[in-house]
């Protein structure tokens, strides 16, 4: 007797080709099991609901990673479990580890990474429909690799942690509607846009090391660009340029390790190498969180996921431009 086709397998194959309806049906089929895992770890309440919602967004990005159709239910429950464990770590004021971010093959380039996510284009198109206030915490939480904890996002945005939670809840609700609206519509190519942002990050750093960072800022960034620390504006293009030139003169080098890019927001995550004679000159990593308008940077938020002492960071950022 021939066995009936596995509905999960059919839905998984369709979802991996970008069919939003198939993914929605697949998630609905396993939602009860996902919620049961969250309740078993976190107990009833908003944290369990948020963990399931976070897991759904992870599934949107990583459904292409599932190779065994029989394991899709177990994979979704694992994603929920990792989200719950991350929340428990945050409650203990520890920085979440790799389970909170998509797993990346360190040998894979940006093209290979993006090719694994068939849903990337229409997810990004839906994200672009959100207001900047809701878009920023959602992108950091679900698309960055190091700026994922609520307290980190709060520091980047310059708002309390409770406000971050509220904005994420609003963003998830609006994103669900936007996904449905944009799934069948024409949309831009996220793969091409992100690859171009990788090139821009590398070219920006190479130009800076050649002593011409000011020309990059003048040509590609808005004349009114603002350097932000949380909600505070520290200065404009002069401060940005002098700070970069000062670090380069001291022997500091940056290397992009992850790039996330939409039309109105880009995040460049960097590894930082301090000079051997002064290994504590800079924190080991940084995120350039940039608001974009017409392709030009209008606002730059610098954030260190693995910072030095907070007082040192604040002192560096607060140094007057003339002193740099």
VENRA-V283545 format. One record per backbone hydrogen bond with DSSP energy under -1.0 kcal/mol. CO is the residue of the C=O (numbers start at 1). NH is the residue of the N-H. If there is no record, write none. Layout:
co=CO nh=NH
co=CO nh=NH
This chain:
co=6 nh=10
co=7 nh=11
co=8 nh=12
co=9 nh=13
co=10 nh=14
co=11 nh=15
co=12 nh=16
co=14 nh=19
co=15 nh=18
co=19 nh=23
co=20 nh=24
co=21 nh=25
co=22 nh=26
co=23 nh=27
co=24 nh=28
co=25 nh=29
co=26 nh=30
co=30 nh=34
co=31 nh=35
co=32 nh=36
co=33 nh=37
co=34 nh=38
co=35 nh=39
co=36 nh=40
co=37 nh=41
co=38 nh=42
co=39 nh=43
co=45 nh=49
co=46 nh=50
co=47 nh=51
co=48 nh=52
co=49 nh=53
co=50 nh=54
co=51 nh=55
co=52 nh=56
co=53 nh=57
co=54 nh=58
co=55 nh=59
co=56 nh=60
co=57 nh=61
co=58 nh=62
co=59 nh=63
co=62 nh=65
co=63 nh=66
co=68 nh=71
co=69 nh=72
co=71 nh=75
co=72 nh=76
co=73 nh=77
co=74 nh=78
co=75 nh=79
co=76 nh=80
co=77 nh=81
co=78 nh=82
co=79 nh=83
co=80 nh=84
co=81 nh=85
co=82 nh=86
co=83 nh=87
co=84 nh=88
co=85 nh=89
co=86 nh=90
co=87 nh=91
co=89 nh=94
co=90 nh=93
co=97 nh=100
co=98 nh=101
co=105 nh=108
co=109 nh=113
co=110 nh=114
co=111 nh=115
co=114 nh=117
co=117 nh=120
co=119 nh=123
co=120 nh=124
co=121 nh=125
co=122 nh=126
co=123 nh=127
co=124 nh=128
co=126 nh=129
co=127 nh=130
co=131 nh=135
co=132 nh=136
co=134 nh=138
co=135 nh=139
co=136 nh=140
co=137 nh=141
co=138 nh=142
co=139 nh=143
co=139 nh=144
co=146 nh=148
co=149 nh=153
co=150 nh=154
co=151 nh=155
co=152 nh=156
co=153 nh=157
co=154 nh=158
co=154 nh=159
co=160 nh=164
co=161 nh=165
co=162 nh=166
co=163 nh=167
co=164 nh=168
co=165 nh=169
co=166 nh=170
co=167 nh=171
co=168 nh=172
co=169 nh=173
co=170 nh=174
co=171 nh=175
co=172 nh=176
co=173 nh=177
co=174 nh=178
co=175 nh=179
co=176 nh=180
co=177 nh=181
co=178 nh=182
co=179 nh=183
co=189 nh=193
co=190 nh=194
co=191 nh=195
co=192 nh=196
co=193 nh=197
co=194 nh=198
co=195 nh=199
co=196 nh=200
co=197 nh=201
co=198 nh=202
co=199 nh=203
co=200 nh=204
co=201 nh=205
co=202 nh=206
co=203 nh=207
co=204 nh=208
co=205 nh=209
co=206 nh=210
co=207 nh=212
co=208 nh=211
co=212 nh=216
co=213 nh=217
co=214 nh=218
co=215 nh=219
co=216 nh=220
co=217 nh=221
co=222 nh=225
co=226 nh=300
co=227 nh=234
co=227 nh=235
co=228 nh=302
co=229 nh=232
co=232 nh=229
co=235 nh=227
co=236 nh=240
co=237 nh=241
co=238 nh=242
co=239 nh=243
co=240 nh=244
co=241 nh=245
co=242 nh=246
co=243 nh=247
co=244 nh=248
co=245 nh=249
co=246 nh=250
co=247 nh=252
co=248 nh=251
co=253 nh=273
co=255 nh=271
co=258 nh=269
co=260 nh=267
co=264 nh=292
co=265 nh=262
co=266 nh=290
co=267 nh=260
co=268 nh=288
co=269 nh=257
co=269 nh=258
co=270 nh=286
co=271 nh=255
co=273 nh=253
co=275 nh=278
co=278 nh=281
co=284 nh=272
co=286 nh=270
co=287 nh=303
co=288 nh=268
co=289 nh=301
co=290 nh=266
co=291 nh=298
co=291 nh=299
co=293 nh=296
co=296 nh=293
co=297 nh=222
co=298 nh=226
co=299 nh=291
co=300 nh=228
co=301 nh=289
co=303 nh=287
co=309 nh=312
co=309 nh=313
co=310 nh=314
co=311 nh=315
co=312 nh=316
co=313 nh=317
co=314 nh=318
co=320 nh=323
co=321 nh=324
